[in-house]
Amino acid sequence: MIKNENLTMLTDFYEITMANGYFQSGALKEDIAYFDLFFRKVPDGGGYAIMAGLEQVIDYLNNLKFTDEDIDFLREKGIFCEKFLDYLRDFEFTCDVWAVPEGTPIFPHEPIITVRGPVIQAQFIETMLLLIINHQSLIATKASRIVRAAKGRAVMEFGTRRAHGTAAAVFGARAAYIGGCAGTACAIADRDYGITALGTMAHSWVQMFPSEYEAFKKYAEIYPENCVLLVDTYNVIKSGVPAAIKVFKEMKPKKMGIRIDSGDIAYLTKKARQMLDEAGLSDCAITVSNSLDEYIIRDVILEGAQINSFGVGERLITAKSEPVFGGVYKLSALEKDGKIIPKIKISENVEKITNPGFKTLYRLFDRNNGKALADVITVDGEVIPEVDGYEIFDPNAIWKKKQLYHFYAENIRKQIFSRGKCVYTCPDIEEIRNYCREQMETLWDETLRFENPQTYYVDLSQNLWEMKNRLIEEHTIR
């Protein structure tokens, strides 16, 4: 999605049929509805996710207009009344929106976006909000895991050619940068978002010359400031690294490195490091690529691999191990005559029972070390008293309680739109990335584990818990 591009018709068709139905139902079209966007499960069995995509949500909402072409297309369907099409022609977004800022660690079942407004509008934007947030939060989360596995070594996003389409490539690069990647192979992401584009040569460059030595020498002549040579076109140890060493010694580039894209990474990097050091090239960096993910990176580091940076492609840009984020968008309340009427969806699957009402999301931090203790969802307007002994309730069982001490509370959502006007200034990509890194420091190591992480508490205030259970009883007792 290009900035300021109108994607109003990028929606599920039932959003339009429902809008037409609300319109023809008279008073319903003016009813004020509240919708929450949340997700139910962290990908890869992890302990946290990363919020990403809010800037693109804002771009979408700022350009939400039906064109004459859109109206003509809908008229040809033969199922929409003319007055409804006139309504769409004059459509103006007037909703209020609250959201968690990009780069914030987020957890299942908490309302990361809430939309309040006329039901036709609030319902209609469901598809695009989910499309944007699901995709970028998925990639930012995967990137965060991979970056943590690298333990301080730079990770470059190299997945453009394996992304699921053009938008996935560009916004995947953006999300990966928020999650901690050092740069991207995607040139347009550099042009449009200032994410440093990285890359040197492919195997075809080497194959174009009579020998690796000649290929490397010509490259060093053209790029003496930063010369990174791909050494695995033929044989890493027997020809690639020796040719690179010879060129480095002759040409003396200011910055030098080799990249290995295949083979036994641990063995090859250890052997290459030995050869480079023996040649007096201890400042020559080693980069590896080739179908990497957080588990492979973790394992080769444990095996003693000598690596300065990683290029991660398909398994990052597609989140290959679990490529669905699973965010949903559910009605939580209606507003009539200024009174908020909570709504709930009940299911035999406990995790699918929604949290009703208009809500606020607080994060509670330890006063002593700044670590996040729990998130608490409250009825909007509730204030969490920053006193010892505050009690929170498991959303699904009152006998599960937690007592918190020595904490302070922050409302982690911001108002983004007020009556259809954007009231939020998007940080630039560097600010978002730095904020994400800072917020990750507030999470406990137990929550950051790849396997069997400690579950982070997302609980309800007593008022919200009582509201939820009252509604469950009303809808299940017959």
Number of C-alpha atoms within 10 A of each C-alpha: 15 13 12 14 12 18 17 17 15 11 16 13 11 10 17 17 14 15 22 21 17 18 19 15 11 10 9 16 17 16 16 21 27 29 27 29 22 24 21 15 18 20 19 19 13 20 25 27 26 27 28 32 25 22 19 20 17 20 18 23 24 18 16 19 19 19 16 11 9 15 16 11 11 15 14 9 8 9 10 17 14 12 12 16 18 11 13 18 15 10 14 16 19 17 21 21 25 20 21 22 25 27 30 24 21 24 23 19 23 23 25 24 22 26 27 27 24 21 24 22 23 23 22 21 22 20 16 20 23 20 16 21 25 22 24 29 28 31 33 33 31 31 32 24 24 27 24 19 20 22 12 10 16 17 28 28 28 27 24 22 14 15 21 14 10 12 12 22 23 23 24 32 36 29 32 31 26 34 33 26 26 21 24 29 24 23 18 15 20 18 11 12 16 15 23 16 19 16 14 14 14 12 14 9 15 22 13 11 13 9 13 26 20 15 20 26 21 15 20 24 14 10 15 18 13 15 26 25 30 26 26 22 18 13 11 22 16 10 16 23 26 19 21 26 22 15 23 24 12 11 15 15 18 12 15 21 21 22 24 26 19 15 13 11 22 19 14 19 26 16 16 21 20 14 17 20 12 10 14 11 17 12 11 19 18 22 24 25 19 17 15 17 26 20 14 15 24 15 13 18 17 10 13 12 19 22 23 17 19 27 28 26 24 20 25 31 32 23 24 13 12 14 18 16 24 16 21 17 20 20 24 25 22 22 18 12 7 8 8 16 15 19 21 19 15 16 11 7 7 10 14 12 17 20 29 25 25 26 21 21 23 21 18 24 22 17 13 8 9 14 17 22 21 21 24 24 28 23 19 12 9 13 13 16 11 14 11 12 13 15 14 23 24 18 25 15 10 13 8 11 14 14 10 18 16 14 23 19 21 13 16 16 19 14 16 23 22 16 13 16 15 16 14 14 9 14 13 11 19 14 14 20 23 15 17 24 18 13 16 21 12 16 19 15 12 14 16 18 16 16 12 12 16 15 14 19 17 22 24 25 21 18 13 24 23 15 17 23 17 11 16 16 10 10 12 8 6 5
